[in-house]
Amino acid sequence: MNLPSATQVIVFYILCEQVTSMSKPVSYVTMDERTNLLYMLVGEETEIIVDREGGWQFL
């Protein structure tokens, strides 16, 4: 089981705080153990990934 990096967790927390402040629910969260990417589904269609270095992008 791979754990997210500290930077990944901090960026993930900031993103969660930002999307929930816009009244968007975080519907699903998982970590892909093959790529070490954190995956977040916001609402029903917005997907965000966070890499180990803290970089993030919409899918």
C-alpha positions as a printed NumPy array, in Angstrom:
array([[  0.   ,   0.   ,   0.   ],
       [  1.469,   3.328,  -1.104],
       [  0.788,   6.415,   0.96 ],
       [  0.513,   9.903,  -0.542],
       [  3.452,  12.269,  -0.065],
       [  3.172,  15.124,   2.429],
       [  3.08 ,  17.628,  -0.443],
       [  0.312,  15.656,  -2.139],
       [ -1.778,  15.672,   1.028],
       [ -1.351,  19.433,   1.547],
       [ -2.321,  20.268,  -2.055],
       [ -5.213,  17.812,  -1.889],
       [ -6.491,  19.466,   1.311],
       [ -6.268,  22.948,  -0.24 ],
       [ -8.165,  21.779,  -3.337],
       [-10.865,  20.14 ,  -1.19 ],
       [-11.256,  23.346,   0.78 ],
       [-11.549,  25.415,  -2.4  ],
       [-14.139,  23.212,  -4.119],
       [-16.293,  22.81 ,  -1.024],
       [-16.271,  26.581,  -0.465],
       [-17.957,  26.789,  -3.894],
       [-20.659,  24.4  ,  -2.615],
       [-19.335,  21.511,  -4.721],
       [-19.203,  18.109,  -3.034],
       [-16.141,  15.887,  -3.195],
       [-17.865,  12.718,  -4.371],
       [-15.009,  10.233,  -4.619],
       [-11.339,  10.038,  -3.624],
       [ -8.792,   7.316,  -4.355],
       [ -5.089,   6.815,  -4.937],
       [ -3.822,   4.933,  -7.978],
       [ -1.051,   2.75 ,  -6.562],
       [  0.462,   2.179, -10.018],
       [  1.008,   5.876, -10.752],
       [  0.876,   7.306,  -7.184],
       [ -1.715,   9.873,  -8.293],
       [ -4.49 ,  11.072,  -5.999],
       [ -7.796,  11.198,  -7.855],
       [-10.722,  13.381,  -6.801],
       [-14.196,  13.471,  -8.326],
       [-15.9  ,  16.788,  -7.626],
       [-19.646,  16.71 ,  -8.038],
       [-20.617,  14.358, -10.843],
       [-18.199,  15.327, -13.603],
       [-15.118,  17.32 , -12.538],
       [-12.037,  15.145, -12.143],
       [ -8.781,  16.325, -10.568],
       [ -5.514,  14.453, -10.09 ],
       [ -2.633,  15.407,  -7.783],
       [  0.871,  14.043,  -8.422],
       [  3.5  ,  13.284,  -5.752],
       [  5.199,  16.666,  -6.223],
       [  1.934,  18.554,  -5.605],
       [  1.171,  19.396,  -9.221],
       [ -2.489,  19.037, -10.111],
       [ -4.674,  19.155, -13.185],
       [ -8.217,  18.725, -14.369],
       [ -8.914,  15.643, -16.467]])
